[in-house]
């Protein structure tokens, strides 16, 4: 029996304003709901805005959703949920049509959308807008439509806590971005679209707002998380001492750019049959090994064989950025290193975006649908926000209270009462340095154990004194970092983006997902999630 739609259920709270949050809000409005978007920065500030590579969909004449599905499963290194991947790839063309309807100006030639090639894709199926400004173009189009539709938007507003309150949904506790002006909303549906946690690493392609707070808030509410050990590192991010870490899209290599070491040698040849177009985890580790072997701080992306006019038309944003450092990619090699890029795991959902907490949904990078397995296929991230965002919107219209199944292994983790102060981790770079050095591209038991222990010490300092006190952003950062480290320590094998030098082989017994959930503690209301 489908539950009756209550007034509360018609007013979903959407947390985040990237592609997932904006798309869910727009579809909710079209379906007759009255959503509110909150975002801790400006409406347009999100990971989506900085996505260069594009969005994947099988719309070409020689392509098919079945081939896209096959590539997605292959990239996920044995952990892709096949049904989730089928949903992603077979519903992709319809979601691209939605973006066109919303005014996204995809690049075309003679009226046909142009399609590019990226690593681990067997066909050219990557759509771009503005060359290498795809994310910006999508964000701006959706933002414009959101404002045009009169959707309620609250900028500089932060979700601090969720309290389970029954079938209508959780109760949300909000403040402004500075932690002031607390507000408690009535129970109702909440959609987490808060993005990833890449900026918790010292080297990251993400904006500063990507701190994984949505994961921490969900965890504190007893919600099931999955696959937190899988952090994807993008192989090619601009490197120069003192310069920002600017992403150099995979499409550069798709157009023919190659990787060279300081001696000018192409070191990817012979390491993988696809060389520079191997999956991201393979290329990132190869670059990391080359940096460790040579002692040189970077490797070089060589695009000098690509015609100059094509480079400047196809990659205008990157060429403008490089010009500020005196580089012309048609004649100069580009210094690059890997950097944290994408959180594969997150809040566990089913195929409708439902989490283990009634009335709480998740979509986009914060969600763990199982669609990426152990390693995301390039340009499937923006697509995921659309495909599962559509399903979330439809579920909000006709909610059915169900949730995802339990995972293969479950880690129950307690959060002890703390001192409510930042203590020795008051310097925000401390967490970034720890994760990069000990929970980075290559991991081993000593570093992981040390990281878990250090994060426990910081947690005892930063956690609120009382369980119902709102945690600080730093306390949430410690929680998310700890979940990544604990899951990485638990998985004693190498698979996808998770590489253990002490367990370098993939193991059949680890073909499962690691779940993480807050342990129940006497004296604390930990209602089943």
N, C-alpha and C positions, 0 to 999 in steps of 0.2 A: 504493500500500500504506500503510495506517495504521500508524504506529509503535506499538510496544508501550508501554503505560503503565508507567513506572518508578516506584519509590517516591519519587524526587525530584520527578517531575512531579505527584504527588498532593498535594504540599505547596506550593501557590503562595504567593508573598509578594505581598501587596497593599499598595501604598504610597499612603496617603491614606484619609480617612474621611468624604468627602462622599457624595452620592447614588450615584456610580459605584462607589466603593470598597466601601461597605457592601452595595450590591445585589449586586455580583460575589461578595463573601464569602458572603452568604446563599445565593445560587444555587449556588455551589461546594459548600457544606455539604449542600444538598439533593441535589446530584448525587453525593455520596459522597466529595468531596475534603476535605482538611484545611487550609484556608487560615489564614494568619496576617496580621493587619492591623497595619501600623505607621503611626503618625501623629506629626508633629513637635510637636503640641500635645496638647490633650485630644481624646478620641474624638469629641466632639460639635462641635468647632470646625472649621468649613469654610465655603466660600462658600455651600454649600447652605443652611446655617442662616439666612442673611440674604436669601434669595430671597423676595421678596414677591409678585411678579406672578402666579405660578402655573405650571401645566404644561399644554401644549397636547396635545389629542387629539381626533380627529374621532369623537365619540360621540353627538352631537346628532342629532335626527331629520331636520334639513334639511342636515346636513353629510355629508362623505364623505372618506376618505383621499385621493381624487383631488383634491378641492378643497384640502385641506391641503398636498398635494404642489405644487399650482400656486402657492399663496401662498409656500411656502418657496423655490421656484425664482425667483419674481419678486423676492423680497426680496434674493436673493443676487447680483444685478447681473451675471449672465452667467457666474458661476464655480461654481455649484452642481454637484456631481457628481450627476447625475439618479438613478443607481441607489442611491447612498447616501441620497438624499432619499426615494426610494420605500421603502426599507427603514425609514427613520425614521417615515414617516407611516402606512404600512400595518401596521406592527407596534405602533404606539402603543396602540391599544385593549387589546391583550393585556397590555401592560406596566402600564397603568393598573389592570387587573384584579389584577395581582400586588401593586400597592401597596395596594389594598383588602384583599387577602388578608393582607398584612402589618400591617394595622390603621391605615392612614392615614385620618384622619377627614375626608374631603372634605365640603365644605359641601353641604347638600341642602335641598330644599323638597318636602314631602310625599313623601319617600322617593326623590326624583330628584336626582341631582347637578346643582347649578347651574353654568351656563356663562357666563363673561364674555367681553368683547370687548377686544382690544388692537390696537395699531397694525399695519397691513399684513395683518391677518387679514380674510378676506371673510366669516367666520361667527363667531358666538359659540362658542368652543371651548376657553376657558381654565378649567381646574378650579382651585379654591382650597380651602384648608383653614384654618380659623380666620380667614377674611377675608383679611387681608394677611400672614398668618403661615404661608404654604404651605410654604416651605422649612424653617422651624422644625418644623412638624408632621411633614413627611416625615423629617427628620433624627432626630427623637425616636422616631418609630415604628420606623425601621430600626435605630437604636441599641439600642432595647429588645429587638428581635428578635435582634440580633447577640449581645447579652449572654445572652439567654435560650437561644440555641443553643449557648452555650459556646465560641464562636469565640475563638481566641487573639488577644488585643489587646495591643499594646505601645505605650503612650503615650510622648510625649517621646522618640521614637526617630526618627533621621534617616537616610535613604539618602544616603551621601556619594559613592559611586562604583559603577559597574558595569563588570565586566570580562568580555568575551565568552569563553565557555568551551565552545562546542560545542552539540550538539543538545538537551541537557537544559535549557539556559538560561544566562543570565549569572551570574557570581558577584557577590553584593551585599556591599558594605562599609558597615557601619552604625556609628553612634556615638549617644550620648545627645544631647539637645538642646543641651547645652553643649559638644559636641565631644569629650567624654571617653568612656572605656570602649569602645574600638574593638572591633568584632566582624566576622568574615568568615564569611559563610554558604556552605554547599556550593552548587555550581551547581544552578539550578532555575528554574522559570518565575517571572517577575516581572511584575506588573501595575502600571503607572503610573496612578494616579488622583489626581494631586497638585494638580489645579485650575489656575488661571490665574496671571496676573502683574500684575493691576490695581494692586496696592499699590506697584508700582515707579513709579507716577505720583503727582505731588503732590496732585492732586485725584482721589480714587478712591472708589467705593462698596464696595470690597472690604475684608475684614478684613486685618490686618497680615501674616497668614501667607501671603497670596497673592503670592509673590515669584517664581514661575516656576522654582523650583529643579528640578522634574522635567524641564523643557525643557533646562536646563543640563547636568544629569547625563546625559541621553540624548545630547545633542550631544557631550559629552566622550567618550562611548563609540563615537562614529562613526555614530550613528543618524541617518537622514534626517528632516529637519523640513520643514514646508511652511507657506506663507501667513503668516509671522510679521509682515508689515507691517500686517495687518488687526487693529486693536485697536478694539473697539466702545466708544463713549462713550455713556453713558446721558444723555438730555437733561435729566432733572429730578431733581437731587440737592439736598437742602436746603442753603441757603447762609446763613451768618451768621458774621461774624468771630469766631474762637475756638471755634465750635461744630463737632461732628463732622459729617462729610459723610453724612447719612442719606438713603437712597434714598426717593424718592416714586414709587411704582410707576406704571407706564404705565396701569394699570387706572383711575387717577384720570381720565385723559383719555378712557379708554374709557367712563366713566360720564358724561362731558360737561364736564369741566373744560377750560378754555381757557388759552392763554398770552397774557400781556400784557406790554408794556414798561413802563418807568417812567412813561410818560405815559398808561397805561391802554389803549393801542391793541393790538388783536389782530394781531400782525405775521405770523402763519402763513397767514392768509387771502390767497390769491393766489400764494403761493409754491409750493403743491402742492395737487393736487385734494383730498387727504385732510386738508389743514390740520394740526391738532394730531395727527392719527392717521397722518401720513406715516411712512415708515421712520425708524428712530432716527438714522441718519447725516444724513438731510435735516434733521430737527428740531434735532439738536445743532449743525450748522453754522449754521442760521438763528439760534439763540440766541447762538452765538459772534459772529456778525456784528452782532447787535443790541447786544451788550455792547461790542463794539469801536466801533460807531457812536455810541452814546450816552455812553460813558464810565462808565455806571452798572455796578456790580459784579455785577448779577444781573438776571434777569427774574422774572416772577411767574406762578404757577399759580393760576388763579382758579376755585375750585370752589363759589362762593357760590350758584350757581343749582341746585345739587344739594340736595335736602332734608336737613336736619341729621340726622334719625334714620337715613337711609340711609348717610350718610357715617360715622357713628359705629358702625353695625353692620357695614358693609362694610370699613372701614379702621380697626379699633380700635388697632392698633399705631402707625400713623402719627398718629392723633389724640392718643394718649397722649404721643407724642414731641413733637408740636407744642405741646401744653399746657405742657410744661416751659419753653417759650420764650414763653408768653403768647399763643399763637396758637390760634384756633378756625377751622378751614377753612370752616365754614359762614358766617363773616362776614369773615374776614381772608384776604388774598391771601398765598400761600406763596412766599417768595424761593427761587429755584432757579437752578442753573447746571449745565452738563454736567460729567461726571466719567468717568474711565476705568472701564470696567465689565466687559468680557469679552474674553478672548483668543480670537479666531476661529481662528487657526492653532495650530500646535504640532507634536507628534510624529506623523509621517505613519503612517497605518494603512490597512489594507484593510478590507473589510466585516466581517471577523471580529476586528478589533482587533489584528491582527498588525502589528508594526513591521518595519523592515528588519533588525533583529537577531534571530536565532533565539532563541525562548524569552522575548522581551520583548514585552509587550502594553501597550496604552494605551486608556483609556476616559474619557469626560467631557471637561471643558474642556481638559485637557492634550493631548488627541488632536486630530489634524487628519484627519477623515474625508472632507472635501470637502462635507459636508452643508450647511454654512452659506454656502459661496461666499465672497463679499466682504463679507457683512453678515448677521448672524444674525437670523432672524425671532424676534420676542418670544416667550418661553416655550417655545422649542424646546430650551433648554439642559438643563434638568432631564430632559427627555424623552430627549435624546441619551445621557445617562449610563445610563439604563435600557435603551434599545433595544440599544445596542452593548455595554453591560455583559452583557446576556443572551448575546450572541453570543460574547463573550470567555469566559464561564463554560463554554459548550458546547464551545468550541475547546480549553479547558484539559482537559476530560474526554477528548476525542479529538483530540489535536493533529496538525495537518498543517503541516509546515514550509514555509511559503510567505511571501510578503510583498508589500507594495505596489509598484506599478510606479514607475519613475523619473518625475520631474516635467518640465514643459516647459522650464524653465531651471534650472540648478544653480549655486549659488554655493558654492565650496569655500573655507573660511575656516580659517586656521591659528591656533593659540593658542601664542604663543611662551612660552618659559620666563620666569617672572617673579621678583620679589623676595620673594614670600611675605609681604608686609605690606600693610596697608591704605593707608598713605601719605596722599596728599592727599584721598582719597575716604573717609576715616574717618568723616566726617559722612554718615549714611545719606541725608539729604535731598538731597545733591548729585545723586545719580542721579535722584531724583524730580523735582527742579527741571529738570534737563537734558531728560528725556523730555517733561515737560509743555510746556516752552517751545519745544523744537526738533522733537519727534517727536509732536506732539499732534493736535488736531482738524484744523488746517490746517498743511501742511508745504511746504517749498520747499528748493531745492538747497543754498543757503547754510547754513541751519540744520541740515539733515541731514548735510552734509559736516562741519560743525563738531562735531556730536554724535558721529559715527563716529570722528573724530580724537581727541576728548576721551576717549571710552570706550576707545580703543586705549591711550592713555597710562595710564589707570587700570588697564586690564588688565595692562599690563606690571608695574605695581606689585603688584597683588593676586594674580596667578597664582602658584601654588606654584613653588618653585625646581625641584623634580623632578616629572616627569610623573605618577609614581605616588603623590605626596603628596596627601592629601585636600584639596580646595579649601575655602576658607572660604565662609560664606554670602554675604559681600560679593563674593567673586570670582565666584560663580555669578550673583549679581544683575547684575554687570557683563557677563557673557557673554550673559544673556538680553536685557538692554537693548541690547547691541550687535547681536544678531541682528535685533531689531525695527528698529533704525535702518538697518542695512545693507540689509535687504529693502525698506524704505521708500525708500531712496535709489535702489535698482535699478529700481523700478517707476515709469517716467516717464509716468504717466497718472494720472487720477483714477477710482476705481472703488470703490463701496461705502463702507466706513469709511475708506478711504485717499484723502485729498484733497490734491492738489498744486496750490498756487496758480500755480506756473509751468507746470504741465501740467493745466489744469482740465477737459480733455475726456477721455472714455473712448476708447480706441484698440482697434480690432479685433485688432491684432497682439499685444496684451497680454491676450487672452482665454486665459490660461494660468496655471499655478501656478509660483511661485518656490520651488525647493527649496534648502535650506541643509544643508551637511554639513561636518564637520571634515576638513580637508585632511590627507592622509598626509604624514608628515615622516620623513626618514631618521633612524634611531636610535630611532624609536618604533614599537611594535607597533600598527599600525592595521589590524587584520584587517578584511576586507570586511564591511560591515554588512548 
